[in-house]
Each structure stands twice: as C-alpha cells, then as structure tokens.
Amino acid sequence: MNEVVGRDDLLLVTLDTLRYDVAVRLAAEGRIPHLAAHLPGGAWERRHAPGSFTYASHQAMFAGFLPTPAEPGPHPRLFAARFTGSESTAGRTWVFDTPDLVSGLAAAGYRTVCVGGVGFFNRLGALGSVLPGMFQESHWEPEFGVASPASFEAQVARAEQVVAALPADRRLFLFLNVSAMHQPNWFHLDGATAAAGDSWESHAAALEYVDRHIGRLFDAMRSRRRCFAIVCSDHGTTYGDDGYTGHRLAHEAVWTVPYAQFSLEPPRPRRAPAHAAAHAPTPAPAPAPAPEEAAAR
C-alpha cells in the first residue's frame, strides 16, 4: 500500500448489511456478473466484520480495521494508524499519523468524499454527522437512503459528478455506503409486498439491483487513473436464523461478510488501425501559381 497511496485513486464501497452466504450464492449462480468480473478468482473472500452494525463497523474501518480474514492470523492490515505494539502493522502497511484513515489520506493530498446511504450518514442529527464529518466533502439525499427503490442509481450519479468535477491531478478517496440491501428491501423482489416484508430472497434481489449499476461507478473511478478498490460488507443480518431477525447481535450471519480488493485499470487509449494509415488518401498537390504570380516571386 505504500506504493498505491499517492499513486492511485482509492475507492471503498460498503455493501451495507450484505450477508456472506447471499453474496457467495449469487456469484456462483452468475447473478452478479459485473461484481464477479472483478472478484479475484470470481469469488468473494470470507471475512469477519469489525462490528455487528453500521456505526461500530465503520468507526473501526475508518481507523484501518477492515474486515479480518476468517482464518487464524496474523493478518497484516492495508492501512494502520501509527500505534506502538501493533501486531497487524507490517512493512507493506500504509501507516498514517492521524486518528483515522480519512484524515490520513487528506494529509497525503487526497480529496476525501463520502456518498452516504443509511441513516448514520444522513447528517440530519448529531449522530448521523459523525461519520460523514470525517470527510472533506459529504453527500446525502433522501434518494440515497434505505426507503428509496432507486437509491444506488442516485448514489452512482452523484459519484460520477464528484469524479467529473475533480481536477485531473488531484487524487481521490471516494467512500460509498450502499443502502439497498438494508431493510426495507422487499421492493427489489418482483411480486413482493410491504405486508410480506423483507426476506433472504429480497435481500438477494437488492444485490442483483446493485450489480446492474455498479459498472458505472467502476468506470467513473477508473476514468482518471488506476484505482485501488475495496468492496465489502460492514456486517450481515438475519432473517429468522435461529430465531433472530436483524443485526447488532452475535450471530454467524452477522459476523461473516464478503470482501474483495482489486485494481480498476484505466481504459487504454484507442489507436488507429494500421491499415487505416496505409489506405489514407494521398493529399492533392498544390496548384501551380499563375504566370503573373510567378513573375512577382
């Protein structure tokens, strides 16, 4: 990460509340082709969330504690605040001297931008202002929130505007919290009703909806230069698992999350086909000067 930071743009997408089992099944069944095209080996990595609900998990991630690989460690981190005795800080870790990653990247010259989703990013009150307040620039509209059936489309459109407005030589750290999988999500499933409520199936349909539009976000973020991207869930949720519903509780469906990191390469400049130059028309010779013009020369 010491080579990446300062060279690449950075993208962190949290698929809020996305369950690991849903993400894995949809990737295996070919139902999220745009995401799967970027997953290393076409599969999600199984990790453990740093918190069981949005606020706690994002506070940890913004301190450099991304979801942890779900097998025995040690697991060196990508980013870490300078902290004496840290066992997860390695030589390849990008170390910052501020309280959080966001301000650390700002100090390194990045423009830090938040496109919020769920209520902890809506800036409608003191609590909803803490996380977006870490960023130099933050955006939230009701259309980005959990009650909007078109939330992700609206978020991507705002992200495209952010990228287009940034000077070409300024590095960007864009964070986007996707609200679509969070309850209520019943409206993403054909034939579902509010009375029937949310389900594993409507949760999966919401991920399919996100996949249909995430290519636009990736294209925007790679349009300026290479972009290092992290796409993960902040925590899962339950739909009657062992009698539980929701999250902010200690259950496997909540603690286990999908994770992926990859680079988005900028588009290659188009080159004219070799045969085009060979078949280009020969310029016509300049007309000969008139006699009186020749005499004047």
Secondary structure, 3 states (H helix, E strand, C coil): CCCCECCEEEEEEEECCCCHHHHHHHHHCCCCHHHHCCCHHHCCEEEECCCCCHHHHHHHHHCCCCCEECCCCCCCCCEEECCCCCCCCCCCCEEECCCCHHHHHHHCCCEEEEECCCHHHCCCCCHHHHCHHHCCEEECCHHHCCCCCCHHHHHHHHHHHHHHHCCCCCCEEEEEEECCCCCCCHHHCCCCCCCCCCCHHHHHHHHHHHHHHHHHHHHHHCCCCCEEEEEECCCCCEECHHHCEECCCCCHHHHEEEEEEEEECCCCCCCCCHHHHHCCCCCCCCCCCCHHHHHHC
